Amino acid sequence: MIPLTVIGGYLGAGKTTLINALLAGDHGRRLAVLVNDFGAINIDARLIAAHDGDTLSLSNGCVCCTIADALGDALDKVLAMDPLPDQIIVEASGVANPAKIAMYGQGWPGLELDGVVVLVDGENIRALAADKFVANTIQLQLAGADLLLLNKTDLLTNDERDGVTSWLAARVAQVADSRIIPASFGDIPFSVLLGSGGVAKLGGTEDHGAYQSVEFRTRKALDRAQLLQQIANWPRAVLRAKGLVYLRDDPRRAYVLQLVGSRHELTAGPAWDGEVPETQLVMIGAAGRINPDYLKTSLLSACG
Amino acid sequence: MTDHITVYTARMVRTMEPALPTASAVAVRGDKIIEVGSLETIKPWLDAHPHTIDNRFADKIIMPGFIDPHLHPSMAALLLPMHFTTALEWHLPWQDVPAIRGNNEFLARLKEIDDDMEDPDEPLFAWGHHPIWHGEVYRQTLNGISATRPIIVWHRGFHTLVVNDAAIAWMGMDEADGERHPQVNMEEGRFFETGLSLAFRYFNHYTLAPKWFEGGLERLRQVVHFGGHTTIGDMAAGMFDLEMEWGALVKVLEQEDTPFRVQMIPPGTPMGGGDKDPAKLLERTIGLRERNTHRLRFYDHVKLFADGGFYAGLMQLGPPGAIDGSVGEWMTPPETFEHVARTYWNAGFKIHVHCTGDLGVELALDTLEKLQWERPRFNHRFTIEHFGVSTPEQVRRMADLGALASVNIYYVHELGDAYWKNKLGHERASQMSRLGTLARHNVTTALHTDFTMAPALPLNSAWVAATRISEAGHVMGPEERLTLDQALRAITIDAAYILGLENEIGSIRGGKTADFTILEQDPYEVGAENLREIPIWGTVFEGRPFPIKHRTKKDK
């Protein structure tokens, strides 16, 4: 299964800048990025390995394709590539409800949903949310996000930034302020944006001033109900978590825990198959806002 | 033979030209009308040139060939090979589809279709299910119809499919993919909204294959003739795949015995988005004209999209919104819409805008006003298409800005009661497709069917326009009715104006193309209430008669 991440947000929120950064970024991952409009993609020509009609291949292994007439067709085209990409990013159109596009990650053959990241234009969001044409569209986009990236904060004073952050938090009732990630030019670490990449790639996450990662391992089996209850109580500063879980009620196989902002899932994974079962998780959150000891204690208590 | 004149006499020629509204004979040379009048008035032509008096229409009514400026041949090609199982009756060239009401009746009809099909493995695609009239159907219910034949039941509004076990096996899809999809319910065999894309992933090889698609287009060819059309507009040409569609259209429709032309109006941007660079958009759209044939013609008209589909309930509504609180969709972001509209406006195009809700109309008119301010144009033919929900003030503004309307009036008939009760309330539902207000403000207005959204029968559209009778028998918004004459203009000369072809077609006068629709009864005599019952003998297209081959009673 290839993870699919949806990047949504209204026109001007900075999706294209972010996508350009993802395509050219030094993240070691082979991304397939599906965009609506090729014209806006702006990549250093030295990075372009091939340009074939509606597909742009980069020397770092990433590809960029246009969605053309149907998203399903574009996804199938990517899924037929050899080698397969590590992750697929879909740029939602400026008026799309990204939660709808996320459904392709929840049922398209070969894909699984990573998460929905919605970019917010810090300067204009309040005007857009009151606009006579797009107010409802904006509300749907905000409500459909797992992570909200409050972008263009460099254009705001501190007071303005606090003002729009609390406005946004109030507007999207199910999202507390720490899942609103402040950014400028979409500049946040890839691990927050895309997840830690692969299952339990311990030690592979980079630290980035404002964010920190916490690793957790144990060979004790966890109780499913207690684990889910603990996670539900985690501080909202935890932006992502991913890894394998060793569950007491199904000890023969690993489970995969995936948390992206406001959403988490625990799904059956591969059999341990001779390996010593071990829970291996990585949590990523806002530096100073997540307490590694708290998270470790929380997880250990689910072993009780 | 080029100077040989044929004179068709008639019980009545309804010219749709106010300067000479009725006549008894029309003289045709080649594909052109020479003169309309009486045998006496046209005598100088006949004295000067060899001629034949043709009395085959002597007891019939000659009207200008009917025009539907907005339908979708490709959508029809996809749908027409399917079995129609609808709650409202449909008259198709090969079949009169009776109205099916009730769950048992729906299932009995499916069983009947299954029994009639010769090949036991051929998938049964049925279109037209609607829970309001047919109750729910599930995978298990369909398994009861057949355990071996794939059965696919498609919703009237296109947003839900239900399939049986045999269909899932035929599709070859992994049940696990369906089980984890939030908009697929495998237990019920139901695919909805985005889940439909998953289902069509497994159908496309079948329904977009030449056998199906060209077969569907052949049926579309019969449907268009059957309705009495001589001109149609393909109002989003290339909606699935331009090259595939164009190839099939040329092959099936560009035939000597095809009695109509198709004006091709492409989307201003590729349907899924794509490059918005003005120069490239224009180059692509203008370049399409190079491929024109005699009957299939791209020209200086282009289609843009504002808000979502009307049958799907995705129109953008202004205050007070929908009863159920649901919100609509934009098909194009408002800023992008303005940008693309400006590109085509400044290049002199005639722009048609899909608008279903009043907020969609508002976007189109705000944009038009801005473009008029920047670069005034006269005779620009900016046309609001569909016009489901609107306000009277918007109509006045349309008149001020020179906008035109092409209206789907069938909304009132099929959805009037449903949207009254479930979505809009009576005040707005009864004023959907507000034709009367358009007429009072002298906004040139055409009727269209958006076929397959409504039956491609212009006299049926004119009947709804002049009566506003809903499927449940209510008169919805009597003040928004057209007069009989206005309704007939909206399927002839005013529809020609919407397509920018009023100098060639749409009325009967000397110099125009000889396109006629031949009726057995005079619409002005039978009156508005009986318009849709008028039998159509056939058409004359570019001077050549094409009778409709009517079915015998035994045909199915």
Interface residues (C-beta under 8 A of the other chain):
Chain A: Y10 L11 N36 D37 F38 G39 T66 I67 A68 D69 A70 L71 G72 D76 S93 G94 V95 N97 K100 I101 M103 Y104 Q106 G107 W108 P109 K132 F133 V134 N136 T137 L140
Chain B: M173 D174 D177 G178 R180 H181 P182 Q183 V184 E193 T194 G195 S197 L198 F200 R201 F240 D241 P270 M271 G272 G273 G274 D275 K276 D277 K280 Q316 G318 V327 G328 E329 W330 M331 T332 P333 P334 E335 T336 L359 E362 L363
